Amino acid sequence: MKGLVAVAGLAALCGGCINITAPDKPIVIQLDINVRAEVLYALAEDAANTIDQNRDIF
């Protein structure tokens, strides 16, 4: 019980120590997404399908 009172007292003392303010500048999140790999994969798959469907011309 004494420990609980001590923790409550410590929390009351530190209650005014924390100050949270909003930043002056906007938050910027940069997302560098590499879409090239997906496009190359799709083109390779499409080319493979085209070759499979038209074996007589290759």
N, C-alpha and C positions, 0 to 999 in steps of 0.2 A: 504494500500500500504506500509506503514511504517513497518507493521508486516511481510510482505513478504520480505522486505529488511533485516530485523533483522534475520529472519530464514535463508536466504541465506548467510548472514555474519557468523552466527553461524556454519552453515554447512561447510563453507570454513575454519573456524578455526579448526574444528574437523576433517577435511579431512585427515590429516596425523596421527591421533591418532589411527586408526584401522589398525592392522597388522594381517594378516591371514597366518599361515604357516601349511604345511603338517606335520602330526605326524611322529615321528621317527620309531615307531613300527607299524606293520600292524593292521588294525582294525579287531577284531575277533568277530563274531556273533555266539553265541551258541544257537542252536535250540534243545530243549529237547521235542521231539514229542513222545507222548504216543500212540503207535499203538496197544497195547495190548487190549484195550477196543474194538476196531473195529474187531480184530481177534476173541475175545471171542463172540461178537455179531454174527459174521458170522457163527461160529461153533455152537452156540446155535440154530440159525435159520436152519442150515443144519441138525442138530440132530432132530429138531421138524419136518422137512419135511420128514426125513427118517422114523420116528415113524409113521407119518400120512400115508405114502405110504405102510408100512409094519405092519399094526395093528395086523395081525394074528400071528406074531412071538413074539409079546410083551405081 
